[in-house]
Amino acid sequence: MVERVRLAPDGNTDRPLSGLNGERPAAPEWYRALTAIPAETLWVDIQGARIEVLAWGRRGQPGVLLAHGNLAHARWWIPVAPMLSKTMRIVALSYSGMGLSDWRDNYSIDQQVDELFGAAQAGGLFDGGAPPCFVGHSFGARAVARAAEQRGDVLGGAILIDSAIAACDQYRNADLSDKHRLYPTLAAALARFKLAPPQLCENLFILDEVARAGLVQDDEGWRWRFDPRFLSKLRRQDVWQSIHRPACPLGFIYGENSALMNEELLSAQRQRAAPGTQFIGIPMAGHHVMFDQPVALSVAIRSMLLGFNPRNPEFWEASELAAVLSLR
């Protein structure tokens, strides 16, 4: 029997997979059906780094690029990407320094913008009749915002999910150890997995899958795949101005229970964004919206894409919405 998520003294989740002892939690049928939809694995070289790219759906359909958050990887989008792929070409990348992508000596937001466009090109997102849309979660939304500002003239729109982009840079003086902590077994490593910021998440089957995909084994033990010095190697760049002057439609999605998106920040983003910019809150979702409410997030993305391009019916079909909802 699976133990309930343990809570830290402050009420937040603490190591949600620690009670499983390395065993996979049972997943519902709707999720097993989603993960049975195969992803195509591609590789593209961007400024000397080999970038991991996953793709779902047929080339030539309207394109959507999904960008993950800090120290995550492309497979964080597995709960969402297959839902969108019936009528769209979906591409998710692992930024350099994360997932199976190469590590670099230095990182920057502008470099990540090049990775976004390189992944989109490799995945065929520019092969359709409509320009693709970029979607970024958390830290990954910063590069999406910069892409919308600098090169949005070739995009159909950009969506920032629980982005926490603010007037002051929150990613300063942050660093991890120069080396990864090694774990003797897979179970020991999974037990140390945690979300940042920490939050309750009942879908342990999703957390378990993304945690396993974020681990690698070598001769010394199990370790996380991301570059432990990523944040110290990252050149700080302000993207606050980017949400004020995008060259394509911009939209915001956030978890209504997010630990990052408080009313003060939401108000500041609304004031900074162009008039008419759409904001959609996802009920019963924390910062990691794709884990808490993957179906609701998929519907919100489709709705926002339709708002960007109402003449493109592939972004939204009543039959597809019914199919998505029937998964629950």
C-alpha positions in Angstrom: 0.0 0.0 0.0 1.4 3.4 -1.0 2.1 5.8 1.8 0.6 9.3 1.6 2.9 12.2 0.8 4.9 13.3 3.8 4.7 16.9 4.9 7.5 19.0 6.1 7.0 21.1 9.2 5.9 24.1 7.1 3.2 22.1 5.5 4.9 21.6 2.1 5.7 18.2 0.5 8.9 16.6 1.4 10.4 13.9 -0.8 7.0 12.6 -2.2 8.5 9.4 -3.6 10.3 8.4 -0.4 7.5 6.1 0.8 7.5 3.9 -2.3 10.8 2.2 -1.7 11.6 2.4 -5.4 8.4 0.7 -6.5 6.3 2.2 -9.3 3.0 3.6 -8.1 -0.1 2.4 -9.9 -1.2 4.7 -12.8 -4.8 5.1 -14.0 -5.8 3.8 -17.4 -6.1 7.3 -19.0 -2.4 8.0 -18.1 -1.3 4.6 -19.4 -3.1 5.3 -22.7 -1.3 8.6 -23.0 2.2 7.3 -22.3 1.6 4.5 -24.8 1.6 7.2 -27.5 5.2 7.0 -28.8 7.5 10.0 -28.9 10.1 10.5 -31.7 13.6 11.2 -30.4 15.7 13.7 -32.3 19.0 15.4 -31.8 20.2 18.8 -33.0 23.5 20.6 -32.5 23.2 24.1 -31.2 26.4 26.2 -30.7 28.4 23.0 -30.1 26.0 21.3 -27.7 23.9 18.2 -28.7 20.3 19.0 -27.7 17.7 16.3 -26.9 14.4 16.8 -28.7 11.2 14.7 -28.4 8.3 15.0 -30.8 4.7 13.8 -31.1 2.1 14.1 -33.8 2.4 14.4 -37.6 4.7 16.8 -39.3 2.8 19.5 -41.2 0.2 20.0 -38.4 0.3 23.3 -36.5 3.4 23.3 -34.4 3.8 23.8 -30.6 7.2 23.8 -28.8 7.2 23.0 -25.0 10.1 24.2 -22.8 10.6 22.8 -19.3 11.7 24.6 -16.1 14.9 24.7 -14.2 16.9 21.5 -13.8 14.1 19.5 -15.4 14.0 17.8 -18.9 11.8 17.3 -21.9 9.9 14.3 -20.4 8.3 16.6 -17.8 5.8 17.3 -20.7 4.8 13.6 -21.1 1.5 14.2 -19.2 0.5 16.9 -21.6 2.2 16.5 -25.0 0.3 13.4 -26.2 -3.0 15.1 -25.5 -2.1 17.9 -27.9 -0.6 15.7 -30.6 -3.7 14.5 -32.4 -4.1 17.7 -34.3 -0.8 19.4 -33.6 2.9 18.7 -34.0 4.4 18.8 -30.5 8.1 19.2 -29.8 9.7 19.3 -26.3 13.4 19.9 -25.8 15.9 19.5 -22.9 17.8 22.7 -22.5 21.6 22.3 -22.5 22.8 21.3 -19.1 19.6 19.2 -18.5 18.1 15.9 -19.5 20.1 14.1 -22.1 21.4 17.3 -23.6 25.1 18.3 -23.4 26.5 20.5 -20.6 28.3 23.8 -21.4 31.0 25.9 -19.9 28.5 28.8 -19.7 24.8 29.3 -20.2 22.5 32.2 -21.1 18.9 33.0 -21.8 19.8 34.1 -25.4 21.6 30.8 -25.9 18.4 29.0 -24.8 16.5 31.1 -27.4 18.7 29.6 -30.0 18.0 26.1 -28.6 14.3 26.8 -28.8 14.4 27.7 -32.5 16.9 24.9 -33.2 14.6 22.3 -31.6 11.6 23.8 -33.4 13.3 23.6 -36.8 14.6 20.0 -36.2 11.1 18.9 -35.1 9.5 20.3 -38.2 7.4 23.0 -36.5 8.0 25.4 -39.4 6.7 22.8 -41.9 3.0 23.6 -41.4 1.0 26.4 -42.9 0.8 28.4 -39.6 3.8 29.7 -37.6 4.5 27.7 -34.5 3.7 28.7 -30.9 6.2 28.4 -28.0 5.1 27.4 -24.5 7.5 27.6 -21.5 7.1 26.6 -17.9 8.7 28.3 -14.9 12.3 29.2 -15.6 12.0 27.9 -19.1 9.4 30.6 -19.8 12.1 33.2 -19.6 13.7 32.1 -22.8 10.2 31.9 -24.4 9.5 35.4 -23.4 12.8 36.6 -24.8 12.0 34.6 -28.0 8.7 36.4 -28.3 10.4 39.8 -28.0 13.4 39.2 -30.2 12.0 36.8 -32.9 8.3 36.7 -32.4 7.6 37.9 -35.9 8.0 34.3 -37.0 5.9 32.9 -34.2 2.2 32.5 -33.9 2.2 33.2 -30.2 3.9 32.4 -26.9 2.5 31.1 -23.6 4.2 31.5 -20.2 3.1 29.0 -17.6 3.6 29.9 -13.9 6.6 31.9 -15.1 7.2 34.1 -12.0 8.9 36.7 -14.3 9.3 39.8 -12.1 10.9 43.2 -12.2 13.8 41.9 -10.1 15.8 38.8 -11.1 15.1 35.9 -8.7 17.9 33.7 -10.1 20.9 35.4 -8.5 23.8 34.0 -6.5 22.3 30.5 -6.7 24.5 27.4 -7.0 24.6 23.8 -6.2 27.6 21.6 -5.4 30.3 21.2 -8.0 29.5 17.5 -7.9 26.3 15.5 -7.8 25.5 13.5 -4.8 25.7 9.8 -5.7 23.1 7.2 -4.6 23.9 3.5 -4.2 20.5 2.3 -5.7 17.7 3.7 -7.9 15.3 3.4 -4.9 17.6 5.6 -2.8 17.8 8.2 -5.6 14.1 8.3 -6.2 13.5 8.8 -2.4 15.4 12.0 -2.6 13.4 13.5 -5.5 11.6 16.7 -4.6 9.8 19.5 -6.4 11.0 23.1 -6.2 9.1 24.9 -4.8 7.7 22.0 -2.8 4.0 21.3 -3.2 1.4 18.6 -2.7 0.9 16.4 -5.7 -1.4 13.4 -5.6 -0.3 12.1 -9.0 2.7 10.1 -7.7 2.7 8.0 -10.9 3.7 11.2 -12.9 6.4 12.2 -10.4 7.8 8.8 -10.4 8.1 8.7 -14.2 9.8 12.1 -14.5 12.1 11.3 -11.6 13.3 8.1 -13.2 13.8 9.9 -16.5 16.0 12.4 -14.7 18.4 9.8 -13.3 21.4 8.1 -14.8 23.6 5.3 -13.5 27.4 5.1 -13.9 30.1 3.0 -12.3 29.9 5.0 -9.0 26.1 5.0 -8.5 23.0 6.9 -9.5 22.9 10.7 -10.0 20.7 13.4 -11.5 21.3 14.2 -15.1 21.4 18.0 -14.8 24.6 20.0 -14.6 25.0 20.8 -10.8 26.7 24.1 -11.6 24.1 25.2 -14.1 22.9 28.2 -12.1 26.4 29.4 -11.3 27.4 29.2 -15.0 24.2 31.1 -16.0 24.6 34.7 -17.1 21.9 36.8 -15.6 19.6 38.5 -18.1 16.5 40.6 -17.4 13.4 39.5 -19.3 10.9 41.7 -17.5 10.9 44.1 -20.5 10.2 41.1 -22.8 6.6 40.7 -21.6 5.9 44.3 -22.4 7.0 44.3 -26.0 6.5 40.9 -27.6 6.4 40.7 -31.4 3.7 38.0 -31.3 0.6 37.3 -29.1 1.5 36.5 -25.5 -0.5 34.7 -22.9 -0.1 33.6 -19.3 -1.3 30.4 -17.5 -0.7 29.8 -13.8 -1.7 27.5 -11.0 -4.2 29.1 -8.7 -2.5 27.4 -5.8 1.0 28.2 -7.0 3.6 29.1 -4.3 5.2 31.5 -6.8 2.3 33.3 -8.5 0.8 35.5 -5.7 -1.6 38.3 -6.3 1.1 40.9 -6.2 3.1 39.3 -9.0 0.1 38.5 -11.1 -1.0 42.1 -10.8 2.4 43.4 -11.8 2.5 41.0 -14.9 -1.0 42.1 -15.9 0.1 45.8 -15.7 3.3 45.1 -17.7 1.7 42.9 -20.4 0.0 44.5 -23.4 -3.7 45.4 -23.0 -5.9 42.4 -23.8 -3.3 39.8 -22.8 -5.0 36.7 -21.6 -4.4 35.2 -18.2 -5.8 31.7 -17.3 -5.7 30.3 -13.8 -5.9 26.5 -13.4 -7.9 25.6 -10.3 -6.4 23.0 -7.8 -2.9 23.4 -9.4 0.3 24.4 -7.8 3.4 25.6 -9.6 3.9 22.3 -11.4 0.7 22.5 -13.3 1.4 19.6 -15.7 1.7 17.2 -12.8 -1.3 18.5 -10.8 -3.8 19.1 -13.6 -2.5 17.8 -17.0 -5.9 17.7 -18.6 -6.9 21.2 -17.5 -3.6 22.5 -18.7 -4.0 20.9 -22.1 -7.4 22.4 -22.5 -6.1 25.9 -21.4 -3.2 25.7 -23.9 -5.6 24.8 -26.7 -8.0 27.6 -25.7 -5.2 30.1 -25.7 -3.8 28.9 -29.0 -7.2 29.3 -30.5 -7.3 32.8 -29.2 -4.0 33.5 -30.9 -5.2 32.1 -34.3 -9.0 31.7 -34.4 -8.9 30.8 -38.1 -6.9 27.7 -37.4 -9.4 25.0 -36.4 -6.6 22.5 -35.7 -5.9 24.2 -32.5 -9.3 23.3 -31.2 -11.8 20.7 -32.1 -14.9 19.8 -30.1 -14.3 16.1 -30.9 -10.8 16.4 -29.6 -11.9 18.2 -26.4 -14.3 15.3 -25.8 -11.6 12.8 -26.3 -9.3 14.5 -23.9 -11.9 14.8 -21.2 -12.9 11.2 -21.6 -9.5 10.2 -20.5 -10.4 11.1 -17.0 
